[in-house]
């Protein structure tokens, strides 16, 4: 069982930045591909970014490419999402997810989820 706890969300003006953090409780952190998803009210959960177990491979949704950077610190069991140039359409609950496999944009492939952190971008 892996517990994931997100932090770092909040209210920011358009054009601003936020850094989300996800702490994982597992001794096998490097075995897990990690990802960030988001879900806005009335919309399906969508992939934002993912990173492989040792951090050598990353993937991004087209909507955030060039604005977001995913990284991980395997010594601290933490994955980060740096978000810049935020837009009102980035407003959503952001979830951290973990999977014993490769990065995928399919949410059902992930075995473990955090409870989410709210990001609100005002115009």
C-alpha positions in Angstrom: 0.0 0.0 0.0 1.3 3.4 -1.0 -0.1 6.6 0.6 0.2 9.8 -1.4 -0.2 13.3 0.1 -0.3 16.4 -2.1 0.4 19.9 -1.0 1.1 23.3 -2.5 -2.2 24.2 -4.1 -3.8 27.6 -3.6 -5.2 30.7 -5.3 -3.0 32.5 -7.8 -3.6 35.1 -10.4 -3.3 34.3 -14.1 0.4 34.4 -15.1 1.5 33.3 -11.7 3.2 30.1 -10.5 2.7 27.3 -8.1 4.7 24.3 -7.1 2.8 21.2 -6.1 4.4 18.5 -4.0 3.5 14.9 -3.5 5.0 12.8 -0.7 4.9 9.0 -1.0 5.0 6.5 1.8 6.9 3.6 0.3 10.4 2.1 0.5 10.2 1.2 -3.2 9.6 4.7 -4.5 11.9 4.2 -7.5 9.8 1.3 -8.7 6.8 3.6 -9.3 6.0 5.8 -12.2 4.5 8.9 -10.8 2.0 11.3 -12.4 -0.2 14.3 -11.9 -3.7 14.4 -13.0 -6.3 17.1 -12.6 -10.1 17.3 -12.6 -12.2 20.4 -13.0 -15.9 20.5 -12.0 -18.0 18.7 -14.5 -15.0 17.3 -16.4 -13.2 14.0 -16.6 -9.9 13.5 -14.8 -7.1 14.4 -17.2 -3.4 13.6 -17.4 -1.1 16.6 -16.7 2.5 15.1 -16.5 4.3 11.9 -15.6 7.8 10.8 -14.7 9.4 7.4 -14.7 10.7 5.7 -11.6 14.3 7.0 -11.8 13.3 10.2 -13.4 14.8 9.6 -16.8 11.6 9.9 -18.8 8.9 12.5 -18.6 5.7 13.1 -20.5 3.3 16.1 -20.6 -0.1 16.9 -21.8 -0.1 19.3 -24.7 -2.1 21.8 -22.7 0.8 22.3 -20.2 3.9 21.7 -22.3 6.4 24.5 -21.9 4.6 25.7 -18.7 5.0 22.8 -16.3 7.9 20.7 -15.2 7.6 17.4 -13.3 10.5 16.2 -11.2 11.2 13.8 -8.4 13.5 13.5 -5.5 13.9 9.8 -4.9 15.9 10.4 -1.7 12.9 12.2 -0.2 10.1 10.1 -1.9 8.7 13.3 -3.4 7.5 14.3 -6.8 7.0 17.9 -7.7 5.1 19.8 -10.3 6.3 23.3 -11.1 3.5 25.2 -12.9 4.3 28.6 -14.5 2.2 31.0 -16.6 -0.9 29.7 -15.0 -4.2 30.2 -16.8 -7.8 30.2 -15.5 -8.4 27.0 -17.4 -5.8 25.3 -15.2 -8.2 25.6 -12.3 -8.9 22.1 -11.0 -8.2 19.6 -8.2 -4.7 18.2 -8.8 -4.1 14.6 -7.9 -0.8 12.6 -7.5 -0.8 9.0 -8.7 1.6 6.1 -8.6 1.9 2.9 -10.7 4.2 0.0 -10.8 5.0 0.4 -14.5 5.7 3.0 -17.1 4.1 6.5 -17.4 0.7 6.5 -19.0 -2.0 9.1 -19.5 -4.7 6.6 -18.6 -5.9 7.2 -15.1 -7.3 3.6 -14.6 -3.7 2.3 -14.9 -2.7 3.9 -11.7 -3.1 1.9 -8.5 -2.6 4.7 -5.9 -4.0 8.2 -5.6 -3.8 11.1 -3.3 -6.8 13.1 -2.1 -5.9 16.1 -4.3 -5.0 19.7 -3.8 -7.1 22.6 -5.2 -5.5 25.0 -7.6 -7.5 28.1 -8.5 -6.3 30.6 -11.1 -8.1 33.9 -11.1 -8.3 36.0 -14.3 
